[in-house]
Every structure is written in C-alpha cells, then in structure tokens.
C-alpha cells in the first residue's frame, strides 16, 4: 500500500503559490495602487518560500535561520487563539501569510478585503494545478500493478479573518475546500483510492496517522498490521517519521526535488531527487521477476 503526500510531492505547490499570488495583484491594485500591490504579492510569495525551507528541513546557516524562526513565531502568534482551542499550529494558512505580507508592506488588509483576496487565491490554485510529470508516471505504474494508492495531505488552514481582529477556524469548511482540490487532481493524472485531510487533526501527529491507517484498513478490509506501507513525501518529519514509528513494516521515500542521486537516509528510508528515480527501480524489479 502506498501513501503519498500531495503538496510539493505530487504537485508543484510552490510554483502554484507563486502564480496564485501574482494573480492577486489586479484585485489589490484597485484599492492600494499597482506599486504596493506588487510589493504585497512579492512579499506573500517570499513568506511562503521561507516557511517552506523550515517545513522541508533544508540546511540553512545560522544567520539566515534566525529571521526564519522569527517569521515562524509571528505566524504562531497570529493564530494563538486557534492553537489554544485546537491544539495545533499551521505554518501555511494563506490568510495569515497574506496578513503578514500586507503588514510588512505597510498596507494592512481589513477582514473583508483579506477574505476576498484569499478566496481569489484559492480559486486560482483549484483551477490551475501543476502536477509533477514524474508523479503521474509513478502513479500510472502503481495503477498498472494494481497497488492501492492513498493520499495524506495537510490542512490548507482556511482561517477566516474576524471583524474584530484575529482569525476563526471551521474544520469542516476547511476540509471541504481541500477535498475539492484533491478531487480535481484526478483529472490531471493523480489517481487514488481515498484522501485523508488534516482537519482538524493534522500531520505529523500520531492521531492523524491513526485515522489514516484505520481508514485504509477499513477500505482494504485488511487488519492494520497486515499491510505493507510505503510513505512518500517531501518532509521527513511530517510525512515519513510517524508512519515508520507506527507501522513496523513501513518504509519511507523522501522526495527532495533536484537531489542528483538516490541516497539512503536510514535503514527504512530512501531519499530521491524525483519520483522517476524510484519508478526506474520498480521497472528494474519487474524486469528481474520476468527474467
């Protein structure tokens, strides 16, 4: 059984974000002018990119790490009320990231304008997915082999700005919005049996993966301890570490885009520069069996 992360593993979410952020300029220009709109859009892109470095645990020197940690703390502070209620902090709530970007550019957005801008952003993300071609090839290979494929994906953290300041969170609405994006991926070559979305319990918690593995066991009509798990993602901490801890037979594939060669991360985890590297391995095992 195969369990795939989505954002920045199957889809080029960073590039999707850049394009969706660029699409906001026309709407923002109407009330802040083109120069400030460009600045906010650019800062919105940068804030996401900086937080992604932390999420993917990429090596960063101490001088660059300090401002990244300060940005992370600002994101945490903006969602303190939600964190206290739901017990989780999410780095990639676009409402909060755009709020910070506008604040940094000296043009704070009121709740209604922020809501409209982020709705426009997510509409662009829904309608213009960028799916990695190697992901499509790998999933096609697994489909040909009749291997069960499931998706595990973090919440999009649809935190709605409140009239009096701060943000609110409706897990059901947030999950509904993310599921629309997951269903849409089937029209772009991402075929799967079922998706599991981190609202309200999210990766990398054991609670999230308990729900995932229980759901898969029910879907396959197979006891949880009887299936072999391959967890694939772009973050070892979020996508691989907990599955390896919970399922003794699990192995992990860490997808580090542009890494020049496959590398052993541990006795149960391998890192690759793209999914074609692993698809070639699957092709090799098929040829070996046929020979």
C-alpha positions as semicolon CSV with decimal commas, in nm:
position;residue;x (nm);y (nm);z (nm)
1;X;0,000;0,000;0,000
2;X;0,129;0,344;-0,100
3;X;0,065;0,662;0,097
4;X;0,154;0,988;-0,078
5;X;0,184;1,341;0,050
6;X;0,041;1,588;-0,203
7;X;0,179;1,941;-0,177
8;X;0,536;1,967;-0,312
9;X;0,544;1,589;-0,365
10;X;0,278;1,524;-0,631
11;X;0,207;1,890;-0,711
12;X;0,448;2,178;-0,756
13;X;0,270;2,374;-0,486
14;X;0,545;2,633;-0,452
15;X;0,511;2,732;-0,820
16;X;0,132;2,719;-0,789
17;X;0,159;2,958;-0,496
18;X;0,376;3,200;-0,693
19;X;0,126;3,209;-0,979
20;X;-0,175;3,245;-0,750
21;X;-0,001;3,523;-0,555
22;X;0,073;3,702;-0,883
23;X;-0,296;3,677;-0,976
24;X;-0,387;3,883;-0,670
25;X;-0,220;4,198;-0,798
26;X;-0,514;4,314;-1,009
27;X;-0,758;4,294;-0,719
28;X;-0,519;4,454;-0,471
29;X;-0,432;4,735;-0,713
30;X;-0,791;4,861;-0,704
31;X;-0,751;4,998;-0,353
32;X;-0,377;5,027;-0,285
33;X;-0,225;5,112;-0,626
34;X;-0,003;4,900;-0,852
35;X;0,328;4,954;-0,672
36;X;0,202;4,850;-0,331
37;X;0,002;4,564;-0,481
38;X;0,320;4,433;-0,643
39;X;0,507;4,465;-0,315
40;X;0,241;4,274;-0,121
41;X;0,225;4,000;-0,385
42;X;0,603;3,967;-0,384
43;X;0,623;3,955;-0,004
44;X;0,341;3,698;0,005
45;X;0,545;3,473;-0,225
46;X;0,858;3,518;-0,016
47;X;0,691;3,446;0,318
48;X;0,567;3,112;0,183
49;X;0,909;3,022;0,041
50;X;1,084;3,100;0,368
51;X;0,847;2,888;0,572
52;X;0,882;2,603;0,322
53;X;1,255;2,591;0,398
54;X;1,168;2,520;0,761
55;X;0,900;2,266;0,672
56;X;1,131;2,068;0,446
57;X;1,415;2,093;0,699
58;X;1,659;2,210;0,437
59;X;2,005;2,312;0,564
60;X;2,020;2,683;0,645
61;X;2,309;2,867;0,811
62;X;2,253;3,033;1,149
63;X;2,246;3,385;1,006
64;X;1,957;3,301;0,772
65;X;1,785;3,072;1,020
66;X;1,726;3,347;1,277
67;X;1,485;3,557;1,065
68;X;1,308;3,238;0,954
69;X;1,243;3,146;1,316
70;X;1,120;3,500;1,384
71;X;0,877;3,471;1,093
72;X;0,759;3,133;1,221
73;X;0,692;3,289;1,561
74;X;0,485;3,567;1,402
75;X;0,273;3,304;1,226
76;X;0,226;3,118;1,553
77;X;0,131;3,436;1,738
78;X;-0,131;3,530;1,476
79;X;-0,312;3,202;1,534
80;X;-0,269;3,174;1,910
81;X;-0,645;3,159;1,978
82;X;-0,691;2,880;1,722
83;X;-0,388;2,694;1,855
84;X;-0,521;2,710;2,211
85;X;-0,859;2,573;2,103
86;X;-0,746;2,305;1,857
87;X;-0,400;2,221;1,989
88;X;-0,215;2,274;1,662
89;X;-0,023;2,543;1,475
90;X;-0,015;2,555;1,097
91;X;0,254;2,746;0,912
92;X;0,079;2,778;0,577
93;X;-0,256;2,944;0,643
94;X;-0,269;3,178;0,344
95;X;-0,495;3,418;0,534
96;X;-0,224;3,464;0,794
97;X;0,060;3,476;0,542
98;X;-0,114;3,743;0,334
99;X;-0,198;3,934;0,652
100;X;0,173;3,935;0,746
101;X;0,282;4,027;0,392
102;X;0,045;4,326;0,380
103;X;0,153;4,435;0,728
104;X;0,520;4,417;0,626
105;X;0,445;4,637;0,324
106;X;0,267;4,899;0,536
107;X;-0,078;4,840;0,386
108;X;-0,274;4,621;0,632
109;X;-0,577;4,449;0,485
110;X;-0,913;4,467;0,659
111;X;-1,100;4,141;0,725
112;X;-1,330;4,161;0,421
113;X;-1,055;4,252;0,174
114;X;-0,831;3,982;0,317
115;X;-1,108;3,724;0,287
116;X;-1,186;3,818;-0,074
117;X;-0,818;3,815;-0,173
118;X;-0,754;3,471;-0,023
119;X;-1,073;3,330;-0,180
120;X;-0,942;3,454;-0,516
121;X;-0,605;3,295;-0,443
122;X;-0,754;2,953;-0,366
123;X;-0,981;2,968;-0,669
124;X;-0,667;3,008;-0,881
125;X;-0,498;2,717;-0,700
126;X;-0,802;2,496;-0,764
127;X;-0,829;2,577;-1,133
128;X;-0,457;2,571;-1,219
129;X;-0,287;2,273;-1,051
130;X;0,072;2,199;-1,151
131;X;0,121;1,823;-1,126
132;X;0,473;1,685;-1,147
133;X;0,501;1,465;-1,460
134;X;0,715;1,212;-1,270
135;X;0,435;1,181;-1,011
136;X;0,185;1,096;-1,285
137;X;0,423;0,838;-1,431
138;X;0,479;0,675;-1,093
139;X;0,109;0,660;-1,007
140;X;0,037;0,514;-1,351
141;X;0,299;0,247;-1,283
142;X;0,136;0,167;-0,948
143;X;-0,210;0,159;-1,107
144;X;-0,084;-0,090;-1,367
145;X;0,044;-0,306;-1,085
146;X;-0,290;-0,269;-0,902
147;X;-0,114;-0,128;-0,597
148;X;-0,350;0,062;-0,362
149;X;-0,269;0,435;-0,352
150;X;-0,387;0,679;-0,086
151;X;-0,322;1,048;-0,028
152;X;-0,233;1,211;0,304
153;X;-0,243;1,589;0,294
154;X;-0,219;1,867;0,546
155;X;-0,497;2,113;0,606
156;X;-0,499;2,427;0,391
157;X;-0,579;2,603;0,721
158;X;-0,865;2,817;0,595
159;X;-0,860;3,061;0,885
160;X;-1,128;3,324;0,833
161;X;-1,045;3,681;0,946
162;X;-1,284;3,810;1,212
163;X;-1,438;4,157;1,205
164;X;-1,286;4,247;1,541
165;X;-0,942;4,113;1,454
166;X;-0,785;3,768;1,471
167;X;-0,895;3,454;1,290
168;X;-1,151;3,176;1,329
169;X;-1,135;2,815;1,214
170;X;-1,411;2,580;1,097
171;X;-1,250;2,237;1,038
172;X;-1,542;2,110;0,829
173;X;-1,530;2,408;0,590
174;X;-1,150;2,392;0,565
175;X;-1,162;2,018;0,493
176;X;-1,433;2,069;0,229
177;X;-1,221;2,326;0,044
178;X;-0,916;2,099;0,043
179;X;-1,116;1,798;-0,073
180;X;-1,230;1,992;-0,382
181;X;-0,864;2,034;-0,476
182;X;-0,791;1,666;-0,418
183;X;-1,086;1,553;-0,633
184;X;-0,975;1,789;-0,910
185;X;-0,633;1,619;-0,923
186;X;-0,794;1,306;-1,066
187;X;-0,848;1,499;-1,390
188;X;-0,472;1,562;-1,404
189;X;-0,341;1,208;-1,370
190;X;-0,337;1,171;-0,991
191;X;-0,545;0,857;-0,940
192;X;-0,601;0,732;-0,589
193;X;-0,844;0,533;-0,376
194;X;-0,905;0,780;-0,094
195;X;-0,759;1,101;0,052
196;X;-0,706;1,188;0,419
197;X;-0,704;1,558;0,507
198;X;-0,558;1,712;0,823
199;X;-0,866;1,896;0,954
200;X;-0,868;1,927;1,249
201;X;-0,603;1,665;1,339
202;X;-0,301;1,712;1,114
203;X;0,037;1,572;1,025
204;X;0,271;1,471;1,178
205;X;0,067;1,375;1,485
206;X;0,005;1,012;1,572
207;X;-0,366;1,098;1,590
208;X;-0,371;1,191;1,222
209;X;-0,189;0,876;1,112
210;X;-0,405;0,656;1,336
211;X;-0,706;0,788;1,143
212;X;-0,526;0,730;0,812
213;X;-0,425;0,371;0,884
214;X;-0,763;0,283;1,036
215;X;-0,935;0,424;0,727
216;X;-0,707;0,230;0,494
217;X;-0,757;-0,091;0,690
218;X;-1,132;-0,048;0,656
219;X;-1,106;0,038;0,286
220;X;-0,888;-0,266;0,212
221;X;-1,079;-0,489;0,453
222;X;-0,741;-0,587;0,591
223;X;-0,617;-0,565;0,951
224;X;-0,389;-0,268;1,001
225;X;-0,094;-0,487;1,097
226;X;-0,117;-0,694;0,780
227;X;-0,041;-0,437;0,510
228;X;0,297;-0,310;0,397
229;X;0,322;0,073;0,386
230;X;0,536;0,291;0,160
231;X;0,510;0,654;0,278
232;X;0,621;0,916;0,023
233;X;0,663;1,287;0,095
234;X;0,882;1,596;0,083
235;X;0,924;1,630;0,463
236;X;1,076;1,355;0,674
237;X;0,922;1,493;0,993
238;X;0,570;1,543;0,855
239;X;0,535;1,259;0,605
240;X;0,764;0,973;0,700
241;X;0,880;0,978;1,061
242;X;0,543;0,895;1,223
243;X;0,440;0,621;0,975
244;X;0,775;0,450;1,039
245;X;0,715;0,473;1,414
246;X;0,359;0,340;1,397
247;X;0,395;0,061;1,140
248;X;0,685;-0,178;1,183
249;X;0,678;-0,284;0,818
250;X;0,664;0,072;0,679
251;X;0,938;0,225;0,463
252;X;0,976;0,586;0,353
253;X;1,068;0,768;0,033
254;X;1,174;1,127;0,087
255;X;1,137;1,332;-0,231
256;X;1,399;1,608;-0,234
257;X;1,348;1,777;-0,568
258;X;1,670;1,826;-0,769
259;X;1,880;1,597;-0,547
260;X;2,120;1,447;-0,802
261;X;2,105;1,084;-0,689
262;X;1,919;0,848;-0,457
263;X;2,057;0,836;-0,104
264;X;1,997;0,613;0,197
265;X;1,854;0,818;0,485
266;X;1,817;0,531;0,733
267;X;1,762;0,156;0,732
268;X;1,397;0,217;0,634
269;X;1,408;0,543;0,436
270;X;1,548;0,647;0,098
271;X;1,570;0,997;-0,048
272;X;1,537;1,066;-0,422
273;X;1,563;1,374;-0,641
274;X;1,239;1,292;-0,823
275;X;0,993;1,006;-0,838
276;X;1,131;0,880;-1,170
277;X;1,431;0,754;-0,975
278;X;1,207;0,518;-0,783
279;X;0,993;0,432;-1,086
280;X;1,312;0,312;-1,258
281;X;1,373;0,088;-0,957
282;X;1,021;-0,055;-0,991
283;X;1,087;-0,116;-1,361
284;X;1,407;-0,295;-1,270
285;X;1,230;-0,526;-1,021
286;X;0,968;-0,607;-1,287
287;X;1,237;-0,700;-1,537
288;X;1,411;-0,909;-1,273
289;X;1,096;-1,104;-1,197
290;X;1,020;-1,158;-1,565
291;X;1,375;-1,279;-1,624
